[in-house]
C-alpha cells in the first residue's frame, strides 16, 4: 500500500479490550497478605521466643519445598505457598518438634492444594488441612502448650526432636484459656486475652494485632470484610446470649472472641479467597455457619477448640452456598437459573 | 437539582486520564488528501452503493443508500473524485467494501445549496425521515441508526428522553467539549427530539467531572421546556444505556429488552448535536468531533474531522506518534478496538483515538482464578463472570446461556478488575460469537 504520509508504521500491540487494567494482581494480593502477617509473626515470637520462629520456619519450609518440586513452574512467585506455611505455623503449639511442622506444611500444600490442581482449585484451606492432619497424627504433641513466662530465649519444647523419636520435654507446660475453661472451669483475665499474653498456638494470641492487620487487608480489598464480621458477630451474639442464660456455665462474649484461634481463623483462614464464597451474601452465610459451629463445638463438643473444624466444614459447603446465592441479574425478576 | 449524586450499583473506577484534552477547544482539521468511506459504518445492514469509480461527488452527496430499516445512508465527506471502490481495512479488523474519494485540492468544500427543512413545520414522521436521510447514527460508539430509536413500536409509551453526557470511558473528551462549547446546539436538538417523540421531560446525565459542561448547559436551558440536568458519580460504565436509566429513573430495562420497553429513549449528546446540525444547515452527517489523545501522541486534541479520514492523517495532524506509542485504540480504552493498520478510516461512531504508551497497556501474565469474587462485585448487570469464565474456558457455551450470557454487554469491568488478568470479556465475546454461529448454522 502506498504511503504518502510521514507517519511510518510502528510496531503496534493488538489486544482485546479493556486495554487498561486495575492495580491489583494475584501476586500483589498474596504478597500483601504475607506482609500483613509479619506483625502477627513478630507478636508470636515476642510471646513465645525462638520456638515460635522455629515452628513457623519449619512449616514454611515444608510448604515451599513441596510447592517448588511438585507444583507448577515458578509457582513460588505467586506467594500463595508461603501464606499456607505462615498460617499453619501460627496455628501450631510453639513447642512442637520442627519436623512435625515441616510435615504439616508439606501435607497442606501437597494434599490440600496440589492434588486438587493447584492454586484456585482446592476445596479446603491448605493450612487448616495440614493442621487437621497433624492433629490426627500427633494428638499429644498438638495439644501440649507451653506456659507463659520464663526467659524469652528459652525453647518452649523439644523443637529439635528427631522424627518419630519422643523428645525429652523439659520445658514447662501450661494450658490454653479454652482448655482451662473447659476442663478446669478457670477463667482468664480479659486484658491478658486481648493483648495476647496467654498460652496457646504461636499465632493464637494477640487478637488486637490480628484485627488491625485484617483491617489493613480489608481496606486494600484483599479480604472480604463480611466474612470476619459475620463470624465475630455470630460468636458474640450466641456466646453473649448463652452467657446471659447461665453465666456460671457459659463464658462471656469477650472471652469467646479473643480466646483460641478464633481471631486468626476469622481474619486469615476463613477469608482465603479460594475456599470462601464468591458472592457477598454467601460470605455472610459462610461466616454465620463458622461462628455457629465454633460456639457449638466449644460449648458442647468434646474438644476445647473448634475453629479449625468449623472452617473446614464450611469450606465444604462453599459450592452449595455459591449456587444458592447467585445474584439477581439486572432486569430480571427471578434469581438466576442454576444448573 | 438533586444534591445527592445519582449512579448505578457496582462498576469500576478506572483512572480518568481526561486531563490531556478536557480543556482543549475543538479545532477543525483541514481536509486530508483522500477519505475512505466504508459502506458499513453503523449497526445493521451496510449501505447500498450509489456511485461508480470516476464519479465526481460533492461534500454531502449520498454515496450509499440505507438498505432496509436498520441501516443508514453514507455521504461523501469531501468534494472530490471516486478513485476506487474496493475492500479496505476497517476498524473492526476486517477488510470491508469502501469508497475511496480523492479530495479535490482546490475545492472550497462548500456543500451544494440545499433546502434546510423547517423542523417546526414537520410531523414526527418527517423528522424521522430527515434524520434517516442525513445518515445520523449514535455517535457514542455503538453507531446504532438514530431513526430506529426514534420509531417506537405501536403502543409503546415513551415518557422521558435521556441525554447521555456521561462519557465514562477514560481519556475521551469529545462529548465533554461538545457540551461545553455547543450547549445551544444540543438544546436545539433536544427540542426537536422532544417534539418528535412527544415527550414532556428530558433528563441530561453528566458525570460530575465535567463542571464546565454542566454549567454551560445549565446557563443555556430554555424556560419553556422541562429539561433537568443531573450530575452523576464518576464511575464506569455510567454511560451504558441501562446503567444510565437505572441511575436517573431507578428503572431496570428488562433483560433482553430495549430502553423503549422502560419508556425511555437515550441519545448521546453528540448525536443530538448532529441532529440539530442537520436541521440548522441541511448538511448530513459528514464530520464528527473526535478526541485524539493518549500518552503516546505528541499533541492531544479535540478535532472536527471529516468522516473517512485515515488514522495516519489524523496522527500527523496531532504532531505524530511519540517514541513509546504502543497501542492505538478506536473508541475508549475500556471498550475500544485496537488498530493494526494506520490506513483504517475514522467512522461515524469513532468517538476517540487513544494512543497508549507501553507502560499503561494491560498485558501482564495470566494467573489461575483465585475466586476472589472481585468480578462479581464489579459487574454492573450482576452476572457471575467467575463462573461464566470457567464455562467459557471449557467451551461449555450452551450452559453459559443459563447464566445470562446474553445480558453481558462486554463493558470489560470484570477483565479490568480481575487480579489474575483473565481476559473475561474477551472470552464472553468469543462465546457469544460461537453461540451465534451455531444458531445460524
Interface residues (C-beta under 8 A of the other chain):
Chain A: X1 X3 X4 X5 X6 X7 X9 X10 X12 X13 X14 X15 X16 X17 X18 X19 X20 X21 X22 X24 X25 X26 X27 X28 X29 X78 X80 X118 X119 X120 X121 X221 X224 X273 X274 X276 X277 X278 X279 X280 X322 X326 X327 X328 X329 X330 X331 X332 X336 X337 X338 X339
Chain B: X12 X14 X15 X33 X170 X242 X246 X252 X253 X254 X255 X256 X257 X312 X313 X315 X316 X320 X321 X325 X326 X327 X328 X329 X333 X334 X335 X336 X337 X338 X339 X340 X341 X342 X343 X354 X356 X360 X361 X362 X363 X364 X367 X368 X369 X370 X371 X372 X373 X374 X376 X377 X380 X381 X382 X383 X384 X386 X387 X399 X402 X403 X404 X407 X410 X412 X415 X416 X417 X418 X419 X420 X421 X423 X425 X426 X429
